[in-house]
Amino acid sequence: MELLQLSEGNVNRYLLNIDTEIQQQSEFLDKLEGRLEAAKKLRGEAIELQRLYESGTAAMRDLRATGKTASCL
């Protein structure tokens, strides 16, 4: 009977360790998901900044070539 109880105690500790590991992995994955979302947002912002820069560069090129600004309408 003692052997069975000892084994049960070991099993409970093992299950507790597994539960703790699962919780830690879950927290880690949550952090990674947050970082992924932040990276996606930054990428979108970088693309928008590049588009604005290229648009401004094209407008400056047109201004130099023609002496007139492009209409925004």
GIBEL-V351022 format. One record per backbone hydrogen bond with DSSP energy under -0.5 kcal/mol. NH is the residue of the N-H (numbers start at 0). CO is the residue of the C=O. E is the energy in kcal/mol with one decimal. If there is no record, write none. Layout:
nh->NH co->CO e->E
nh->NH co->CO e->E
This chain:
nh->4 co->0 e->-2.0
nh->5 co->1 e->-2.8
nh->6 co->2 e->-2.3
nh->7 co->3 e->-2.2
nh->8 co->4 e->-2.5
nh->9 co->5 e->-2.5
nh->10 co->6 e->-2.6
nh->11 co->7 e->-2.4
nh->12 co->8 e->-2.3
nh->13 co->9 e->-2.6
nh->14 co->10 e->-2.7
nh->15 co->11 e->-2.3
nh->16 co->12 e->-2.5
nh->17 co->13 e->-2.3
nh->18 co->14 e->-2.5
nh->19 co->15 e->-2.5
nh->20 co->16 e->-2.4
nh->21 co->17 e->-2.5
nh->22 co->18 e->-2.3
nh->23 co->19 e->-2.4
nh->24 co->20 e->-2.6
nh->25 co->21 e->-2.4
nh->26 co->22 e->-2.3
nh->27 co->23 e->-2.3
nh->28 co->24 e->-2.6
nh->29 co->25 e->-2.3
nh->30 co->26 e->-2.1
nh->31 co->27 e->-2.4
nh->32 co->28 e->-2.7
nh->33 co->29 e->-2.1
nh->34 co->30 e->-2.3
nh->35 co->31 e->-2.5
nh->36 co->32 e->-2.3
nh->37 co->33 e->-2.2
nh->38 co->34 e->-2.5
nh->39 co->35 e->-2.5
nh->40 co->36 e->-2.2
nh->41 co->37 e->-2.7
nh->42 co->38 e->-2.5
nh->43 co->39 e->-2.2
nh->44 co->40 e->-2.3
nh->45 co->41 e->-2.5
nh->46 co->42 e->-2.4
nh->47 co->43 e->-2.2
nh->48 co->44 e->-2.6
nh->49 co->45 e->-2.5
nh->50 co->46 e->-2.4
nh->51 co->47 e->-2.6
nh->52 co->48 e->-2.7
nh->53 co->49 e->-2.9
nh->54 co->50 e->-2.4
nh->55 co->51 e->-2.6
nh->56 co->52 e->-2.7
nh->57 co->53 e->-2.4
nh->58 co->54 e->-2.2
nh->59 co->55 e->-2.4
nh->60 co->56 e->-2.2
nh->61 co->57 e->-2.4
nh->62 co->58 e->-2.4
nh->63 co->59 e->-2.4
nh->64 co->60 e->-2.3
nh->65 co->61 e->-3.0
nh->66 co->61 e->-0.5
nh->66 co->62 e->-2.4
